[in-house]
Amino acid sequence: IHMEIPEFTCLCPKTGQPDFAVIYLDYIPDALCVELKSLKLYMWSFRDEGCFHEAVTNQILDDLVAATQP
């Protein structure tokens, strides 16, 4: 499955300004699969969070691994 999330936004923890990114997610589903609407809402949850993109991508990976149990 290939997903492109072109509207990812979080806040820069240093300036408080919006920080925009495109997230590409590729994975092969097994027994569990991520629902697209749930993923979209999850991505939107970072909108008001102050965090660096490096930390966010690690958190997203950890959460997806926990949700899909590969």
C-alpha positions as CSV (number, residue, x, y, z in Angstrom):
1,I,0.0,0.0,0.0
2,H,1.3,3.4,-1.0
3,M,-0.1,6.5,0.7
4,E,0.9,10.1,0.3
5,I,-0.1,12.6,3.0
6,P,0.5,16.0,1.4
7,E,-1.0,18.1,4.2
8,F,1.0,17.1,7.2
9,T,1.4,20.0,9.6
10,C,2.9,20.5,13.1
11,L,4.3,23.5,14.9
12,C,8.0,24.3,15.1
13,P,8.9,24.0,18.7
14,K,11.4,26.9,18.5
15,T,9.2,29.5,16.6
16,G,5.7,28.2,17.1
17,Q,5.1,28.7,13.4
18,P,3.4,26.0,11.3
19,D,5.8,23.5,9.7
20,F,4.5,21.7,6.6
21,A,5.6,18.4,5.2
22,V,4.5,15.6,2.8
23,I,4.6,12.1,4.3
24,Y,5.0,9.0,2.2
25,L,3.9,5.7,3.7
26,D,4.6,2.4,2.0
27,Y,3.8,-0.9,3.6
28,I,2.6,-4.4,2.9
29,P,-0.4,-5.2,5.1
30,D,-0.6,-8.5,7.0
31,A,-3.4,-9.5,9.3
32,L,-4.1,-5.8,10.3
33,C,-4.4,-2.8,8.0
34,V,-4.6,0.9,8.8
35,E,-7.9,2.5,8.0
36,L,-7.4,5.6,5.8
37,K,-9.8,7.8,7.6
38,S,-8.2,6.9,11.0
39,L,-4.8,7.6,9.6
40,K,-5.9,11.0,8.3
41,L,-7.4,11.9,11.7
42,Y,-4.2,10.6,13.4
43,M,-2.1,12.8,11.1
44,W,-4.3,15.8,11.9
45,S,-3.7,15.3,15.6
46,F,-0.2,16.7,15.2
47,R,-1.5,20.0,13.8
48,D,-1.2,21.8,17.2
49,E,1.7,19.9,18.5
50,G,5.1,21.5,18.9
51,C,7.6,18.9,17.5
52,F,10.4,18.5,15.1
53,H,9.8,16.4,12.0
54,E,12.5,13.9,13.0
55,A,10.7,13.2,16.3
56,V,7.3,13.0,14.6
57,T,8.4,10.4,12.0
58,N,9.8,8.2,14.8
59,Q,6.5,8.6,16.8
60,I,4.4,7.8,13.7
61,L,6.5,4.6,13.1
62,D,6.2,3.5,16.7
63,D,2.4,4.1,16.7
64,L,1.9,2.3,13.3
65,V,4.0,-0.7,14.5
66,A,1.9,-0.8,17.7
67,A,-1.4,-0.6,15.7
68,T,-0.6,-3.2,13.0
69,Q,1.6,-5.6,15.0
70,P,3.8,-6.6,12.1
